[in-house]
Amino acid sequence: MGIKVENLTKLYGSQKAVNEVSFSVKTGEVVGFLGPNGAGKSTVMKILTGFIAPTSGEAFIDGRSVQEHRITIQKKIGYLPEHNPLYLEMYVREYLRFCARIHKTDKKKIEEVIKLTGLSPESHKKIEQLSKGFRQRVGLAAALLHDPEVLILDEPTTGLDPNQLVEIRELIKEVGKTKTVLLSTHIMQEVEAVCDRVLIINKGKLVADEKMKSLREATDQVIQVEFDYKIETVALKRLPNLVKIENPTGSLLYELTFNTKEDQRGVIFDFAKENGLKILQMNQKLKNLEDLFHELTLVSS
């Protein structure tokens, strides 16, 4: 069972919240869905769950149109929305029993999801007494209660402390082995820790679809170097494997991007010596998901 989106577009008046977005997610795959605020992530997720209809294009779950088979498909989806709606006056188990009745799920599953999401210490309390992190766990427990084949999680780790983050990440990785998981978040480390692929959306358009393995094995490296006086960029362009130079006007600091796995700091030392330059500082960093995100969303903003 998987997700497939074809040329999905959603208009609010004259504004295109989602603009011809297409992608797919297979069973056993955890895919991160990234984008700045207002990029269209939540709109796509609401369309996938049948909460709203697209203006054009189509979304499919398990090969079936979400719009044509909305009720059937909603039974197969576990959804944790960004603003987790809970009945605060209910006790944790009372709320999960209520959810179980809606899904016509065996009540035995309640204790399973309480244990799975680490709710046991707080399960005797009213939801209004819980911290934000534990309220998120209640929402996640409710999403898992009917053993859905597809999980759509919008900011699932909001409000969790560092220890809780590790536990929930492990849980998402574990359930992702047998389910289709689409995970929206602003936390890059979260995507790097649990996801197989990443989708990046900006201004309603899909601007990247990358495997995390490819990003981890990327050969790009960025070296920031400050010389003792300003030099012409034409001289730097002679450096081997150099693909990009950034230098703010009037600055002596250069950010050099190389496309190679080999450490280029020695090459820069040799360049400085040959040109009578002194290196005041030099730092190396590997290009990561955060760099890709900034590059795609800032350049196209």
C-alpha positions in Angstrom: 0.0 0.0 0.0 1.5 3.3 -1.0 0.8 7.0 -1.8 0.8 8.5 -5.2 0.2 12.1 -6.1 -0.3 13.3 -9.7 -0.2 17.0 -10.7 -1.9 18.1 -7.4 -3.1 21.7 -7.4 -5.0 23.6 -4.8 -6.3 27.2 -5.2 -7.6 29.4 -2.5 -9.1 32.3 -4.5 -6.3 33.3 -6.8 -3.5 31.9 -4.6 -1.9 28.6 -5.5 -1.2 26.9 -2.3 -0.1 23.7 -4.2 1.1 23.9 -7.7 1.1 20.7 -9.8 2.9 18.5 -7.2 3.7 14.9 -8.1 5.4 12.2 -6.0 5.0 8.7 -4.6 5.8 6.9 -1.4 6.1 3.1 -1.2 5.3 0.7 1.6 8.2 0.3 4.0 9.4 3.8 3.2 9.6 6.8 5.6 9.6 10.0 3.6 10.3 13.5 5.1 8.2 16.4 3.7 10.0 19.7 4.2 9.2 23.3 3.4 9.1 26.8 4.8 5.9 27.9 6.6 3.1 28.4 4.1 4.9 26.2 1.4 1.9 23.9 1.0 2.9 20.9 3.2 -0.3 20.8 5.4 -2.5 21.4 2.3 -1.0 18.3 0.6 -1.5 16.2 3.7 -5.1 17.4 4.1 -5.8 16.4 0.5 -4.2 13.0 1.0 -6.5 12.3 4.1 -9.6 13.4 2.2 -10.1 16.4 4.5 -10.1 18.8 1.6 -10.4 18.3 -2.2 -7.8 19.4 -4.8 -8.7 22.0 -7.4 -7.1 19.7 -10.0 -4.9 16.6 -10.1 -5.4 13.5 -8.1 -4.2 11.7 -5.0 -4.2 7.9 -4.6 -3.8 5.6 -1.7 -3.2 1.9 -2.5 -4.1 2.7 -6.1 -7.5 4.2 -5.3 -8.5 7.8 -5.7 -8.8 9.6 -2.4 -11.8 11.6 -3.7 -13.7 8.6 -5.1 -13.1 6.3 -2.1 -12.7 8.8 0.7 -14.3 6.9 3.5 -12.7 3.5 2.6 -9.2 5.2 2.4 -9.6 7.1 5.6 -10.0 3.8 7.5 -6.5 2.8 6.2 -4.8 6.1 7.3 -3.4 7.2 10.6 -3.2 11.0 10.7 -1.6 13.2 13.2 -2.4 16.8 12.2 -0.1 19.8 13.1 -2.5 21.1 15.6 -3.3 17.9 17.5 -7.1 18.0 18.3 -7.8 16.3 21.6 -10.7 16.3 24.1 -8.8 17.8 27.0 -11.4 16.9 29.6 -11.1 13.2 28.9 -8.7 10.8 30.6 -6.0 9.2 28.3 -7.6 5.7 28.3 -11.1 7.2 28.0 -10.1 9.1 24.9 -8.4 6.1 23.3 -11.5 3.9 24.0 -13.5 6.6 22.3 -11.2 6.5 19.3 -11.3 2.6 19.3 -15.1 2.7 19.1 -15.0 5.1 16.1 -12.6 2.7 14.3 -14.4 -0.4 15.6 -11.0 -1.6 16.9 -10.4 -4.2 19.5 -9.9 -2.5 22.9 -6.9 -4.7 23.5 -5.0 -2.4 21.1 -5.4 0.5 23.6 -2.8 -1.0 26.0 -0.5 -1.9 23.1 -0.4 1.7 21.8 0.0 3.1 25.3 3.1 1.0 25.8 4.3 1.6 22.2 4.2 5.4 22.6 5.5 5.5 26.2 2.3 6.8 27.7 2.1 4.3 30.5 3.3 6.7 33.3 0.7 9.3 32.4 -2.1 7.1 31.2 -4.2 7.6 34.4 -4.4 11.4 33.9 -6.8 13.7 32.1 -5.3 15.0 28.8 -5.5 18.6 30.1 -3.0 17.6 32.8 -0.4 16.4 30.3 2.6 18.3 29.0 2.7 19.2 25.3 5.0 16.3 24.6 2.7 13.8 26.2 -0.3 15.3 24.4 1.6 14.6 21.2 2.1 11.0 22.3 -1.7 10.7 22.8 -2.3 12.0 19.3 0.3 9.5 17.9 -1.3 6.7 19.9 -4.7 7.5 18.4 -3.2 7.6 14.9 -1.7 4.1 15.4 -4.7 2.6 17.3 -6.4 1.0 14.2 -3.1 -0.4 12.8 -3.3 1.8 9.7 -1.3 0.9 6.6 -0.5 4.6 5.9 0.8 7.1 8.5 0.6 10.8 7.7 2.4 12.8 10.5 2.4 16.6 10.5 5.1 17.8 13.0 4.8 14.7 15.2 7.6 15.6 17.6 6.5 19.1 18.5 7.1 19.7 22.2 9.1 16.6 23.0 12.2 16.8 25.1 15.5 15.3 23.8 14.9 11.9 25.4 11.3 11.7 24.1 12.6 12.7 20.7 14.8 9.7 20.5 12.0 7.3 21.6 9.5 8.6 19.1 12.0 8.6 16.3 12.8 5.0 17.0 9.0 4.3 17.0 8.5 6.0 13.6 11.5 4.0 12.2 10.1 0.8 13.5 6.5 1.3 12.2 8.0 2.5 8.9 9.3 -1.0 8.2 5.9 -2.2 7.4 3.9 0.9 6.7 3.9 3.9 4.3 5.0 7.0 6.3 4.9 10.6 5.2 6.4 12.9 7.8 6.3 16.7 7.8 8.7 18.5 10.1 10.9 21.6 10.5 13.6 19.6 12.3 16.4 18.6 9.8 18.0 16.2 12.3 14.7 14.4 12.5 14.6 13.7 8.8 18.3 12.7 8.7 17.6 10.3 11.7 14.5 8.5 10.5 13.8 9.1 6.8 14.7 7.2 3.6 13.9 10.1 1.3 13.2 13.7 1.5 10.7 15.9 -0.5 11.1 19.7 -0.3 8.3 22.0 -1.3 8.5 25.7 -1.7 5.7 28.1 -2.7 3.5 25.2 -3.6 6.0 23.6 -6.0 8.1 20.4 -5.4 11.7 21.5 -5.7 13.5 18.4 -4.5 13.1 14.6 -4.2 16.3 13.1 -2.8 17.3 9.8 -1.2 18.9 10.4 2.1 21.6 7.9 1.2 22.6 10.0 -1.8 22.8 13.1 0.4 25.0 11.3 2.9 27.3 10.2 0.1 27.3 13.6 -1.6 30.8 14.7 -2.7 30.2 18.4 -2.2 32.3 20.0 0.5 32.3 23.7 1.5 35.5 25.4 2.8 35.3 28.9 4.3 38.7 30.6 4.0 39.8 34.1 5.0 42.9 35.5 3.3 44.9 38.6 4.5 43.9 40.6 1.4 41.2 40.5 -1.3 42.0 38.6 -4.5 40.3 38.3 -7.8 37.8 35.4 -8.1 39.3 34.6 -11.5 42.4 33.4 -9.7 40.4 31.1 -7.4 38.6 29.6 -10.4 41.8 27.8 -11.3 41.4 25.6 -8.3 40.6 22.0 -9.3 37.1 20.6 -8.6 35.8 24.1 -7.6 32.1 24.6 -8.5 31.0 27.7 -6.6 32.6 30.8 -5.1 30.8 33.1 -2.6 32.3 36.3 -1.4 30.3 39.2 0.1 31.4 42.6 -1.2 34.3 44.0 0.7 34.9 40.8 2.7 38.1 38.8 2.9 36.1 35.6 3.6 35.5 33.3 0.7 33.1 30.3 0.7 34.4 27.7 -1.8 32.3 24.7 -2.8 34.2 21.7 -4.3 32.8 18.6 -5.9 35.1 15.9 -4.6 35.5 13.6 -1.6 39.2 14.5 -1.2 40.0 17.1 1.4 40.7 20.3 -0.4 42.3 22.2 2.5 45.8 21.2 1.3 45.1 22.5 -2.2 44.0 25.9 -0.7 47.2 26.0 1.4 49.3 25.4 -1.7 47.3 28.1 -3.6 47.9 30.6 -0.8 51.6 29.9 -0.7 52.0 30.2 -4.5 50.2 33.5 -4.5 51.9 35.0 -1.5 48.7 34.9 0.7 48.3 34.3 4.4 45.4 32.3 5.6 43.8 34.0 8.6 41.1 31.2 9.2 39.8 28.2 7.4 36.8 25.9 8.2 35.5 22.8 6.4 32.0 21.5 6.3 30.2 18.8 4.4 27.1 19.8 2.5 24.0 18.4 4.3 20.2 18.5 4.2 20.1 21.8 5.9 22.3 23.3 3.2 20.2 21.8 0.5 17.0 23.2 2.1 18.4 26.7 2.4 19.8 26.6 -1.1 16.4 25.5 -2.7 14.0 27.6 -0.5 16.1 30.8 -0.3 17.1 31.0 -3.9 13.6 30.4 -5.2 11.9 32.7 -2.6 
